[in-house]
Structure formats: structure tokens, C-alpha cells
Amino acid sequence: MTSTTEANPGAPLSPAQVRVIAAYACGGSTATLTADLGMSERTIRRHVQRAARRATISNRVLPGLVDYAYRHGYFADIPDLAIKPRTPPPHLRLPISQLRTLQYMAQGLSTGATARKLGIKRESARAYRDRLYERLGTTCAYRAVALGWQWGLLGPANSGTAMSR
């Protein structure tokens, strides 16, 4: 039976949900999470689905959940996910196109939706995303969002200094 907090949008995330989202934010895959957290794939999927309902996220759930967890302080006590209080290194001084792509990724937008927002072709948005992944050293949106937060490219620490022209 589902408790009222499980289906209650706006309810706090459970510790298990935070653990799952944090493991994804650290770059884990579902296969590694099953071993590292001792949970079945089904349990991991359930935690993600319930967390998404609580956070009222419906599109591209994992990047949105990582962003949500940072915005609401769920990762504040997790050293591997801490926001770095320093200027990003030169290779992370992103062009505005890649920074906007990262921001839209954190909002859970698809590549097609990002292209529409930027007023460009889907192929161009895909190229922005791929270059962003290369700069961040990842191949997945949820890890890119976590790295964006850690380096101050996303969130309140982003004062625009992370952009280059």
C-alpha cells in the first residue's frame, strides 16, 4: 500500500530516494546502483518514480531530480556532490550556447525542446550537448547537471562568470 507521502507532490524526499538520486548524480548507472545500494532495479525505478512525483517532475526525470535535489539542499552533506566554492577551471568557461543547453537539461527538456528554445536546429542542439558532455567529462545528462551545480554553472552560485564569448 502507498502511504500518503508517497503520492503527495511537494512532500520531502525520503532518505532512500536521496541515496538513489545521489548515486545517479555521481555518475552511476542502474546496474552499478543495484550492486552499490543493494537494491533491485525495480526498487531503484520505484524510488525514482516516487521522487519524481514528489518533486512534480514529469519529463527527463533524472536530470530534473538531480537539479531538484541541489535546489532543495538534499546533497549538502554529501562530500562527492558538494558545490565547489571556487572559480571553474578554464575548460569549464562555457560558451553561452552550452550554458543554456545545460540549464535546459536541468529543467528536463529534451534535445528537441532545447533546440526550439534556442531557435536552432535539433542537430545543432545535439552538437552543443555533445560538446558540453565532452567539456564536463560525462556522457549523461544527470551527471552533467550534477557537475554543473558542483562547479557553479547552475544554481544560485552562477553569476555569469562561467560563460565565455
C-alpha positions in Angstrom: 0.0 0.0 0.0 1.2 3.5 -0.8 1.4 6.0 2.0 0.0 9.5 1.6 3.5 11.0 1.4 4.5 8.7 -1.5 1.9 10.2 -3.8 2.0 13.7 -2.2 3.6 16.3 -4.5 5.7 18.6 -2.5 6.4 16.1 0.2 10.1 15.8 1.2 12.2 13.1 -0.5 12.9 10.0 1.6 16.5 9.1 2.6 16.3 6.1 0.2 15.2 8.4 -2.7 18.0 10.8 -1.9 20.5 7.9 -1.9 19.4 6.7 -5.3 19.4 10.2 -6.8 22.8 10.9 -5.3 24.2 7.7 -6.8 23.0 8.7 -10.2 24.4 12.2 -9.7 27.8 10.7 -9.0 27.6 9.1 -12.5 26.3 5.7 -11.5 24.2 3.5 -13.9 21.2 1.5 -12.8 23.4 -1.6 -13.0 26.1 -0.1 -10.6 23.3 1.2 -8.3 21.9 -2.2 -7.8 25.2 -3.5 -6.6 26.3 -0.4 -4.7 23.0 0.2 -2.9 21.9 -3.4 -2.6 18.6 -2.7 -4.3 16.9 -4.3 -7.2 16.3 -2.4 -10.4 12.6 -2.4 -9.7 13.2 -0.8 -6.3 15.5 1.8 -7.8 12.9 2.6 -10.5 10.2 2.9 -7.8 12.3 5.3 -5.8 13.0 7.5 -8.9 9.3 7.4 -9.9 8.1 8.4 -6.4 10.7 11.1 -6.0 9.6 12.5 -9.4 6.0 12.6 -8.3 7.0 14.4 -5.0 9.1 16.9 -7.0 6.4 17.2 -9.7 8.8 16.3 -12.4 7.5 14.5 -15.5 10.0 14.9 -18.3 13.6 13.7 -18.4 13.2 12.7 -14.8 16.9 12.0 -13.7 18.4 15.4 -14.7 15.4 17.2 -13.2 15.7 15.2 -9.9 19.4 16.0 -9.6 18.6 19.7 -10.1 15.7 19.5 -7.6 18.0 17.8 -5.0 20.6 20.5 -5.3 18.0 23.3 -5.2 16.4 21.9 -2.1 19.7 21.1 -0.2 19.4 17.3 -0.3 23.1 17.0 -1.3 24.5 19.5 1.2 26.1 16.8 3.4 27.4 14.5 0.6 31.1 15.4 0.0 31.2 13.9 -3.5 28.4 16.2 -4.6 29.5 19.3 -2.8 29.3 22.7 -4.6 32.9 23.8 -5.1 33.5 27.3 -3.7 36.0 28.4 -6.4 36.1 29.6 -10.0 35.7 26.8 -12.5 38.8 25.8 -14.4 39.3 27.4 -17.9 37.9 24.3 -19.8 34.6 24.9 -17.9 34.2 28.5 -19.0 31.3 27.6 -21.3 30.0 29.4 -24.3 26.5 30.8 -23.7 25.1 28.1 -26.1 26.4 25.3 -23.9 25.4 27.0 -20.7 21.9 27.5 -21.9 21.9 23.8 -23.0 22.9 22.8 -19.5 20.2 25.0 -18.0 17.5 23.5 -20.2 18.9 20.0 -19.4 18.5 20.7 -15.7 14.9 21.7 -16.5 14.3 18.3 -18.0 14.0 19.5 -21.6 14.8 17.1 -24.4 17.3 18.0 -27.2 14.3 18.9 -29.5 12.8 21.2 -26.9 16.2 22.7 -26.2 16.6 23.4 -30.0 13.2 25.1 -30.1 14.0 27.2 -27.1 17.3 28.3 -28.6 15.8 28.8 -32.0 18.2 26.4 -33.7 18.1 23.0 -35.5 18.0 19.8 -33.4 21.4 18.8 -34.9 22.9 22.0 -33.5 21.4 21.4 -30.1 22.8 17.9 -30.2 26.2 19.2 -31.1 26.0 21.7 -28.1 25.1 18.9 -25.8 27.9 16.6 -27.0 30.5 19.4 -26.6 29.1 20.1 -23.2 29.4 16.5 -22.2 33.0 16.4 -23.5 34.0 19.5 -21.5 32.4 18.1 -18.4 33.8 14.6 -18.9 30.5 12.7 -18.9 28.1 11.1 -21.3 24.8 11.5 -19.4 22.5 14.5 -18.6 22.0 13.7 -14.9 25.8 13.7 -14.3 26.2 16.9 -16.4 23.6 18.6 -14.2 25.4 17.5 -11.0 28.8 18.7 -12.4 27.1 22.0 -13.4 25.9 22.5 -9.8 29.3 21.5 -8.4 31.2 24.0 -10.5 28.7 26.8 -10.1 27.5 26.7 -13.6 23.9 26.1 -12.4 22.1 27.4 -9.3 22.5 30.5 -7.2 26.3 30.5 -7.4 26.1 31.1 -11.2 26.8 34.7 -11.6 27.5 34.5 -15.2 31.3 34.2 -14.7 31.2 30.7 -16.1 30.4 31.9 -19.6 32.8 32.9 -22.3 32.0 34.5 -25.5 
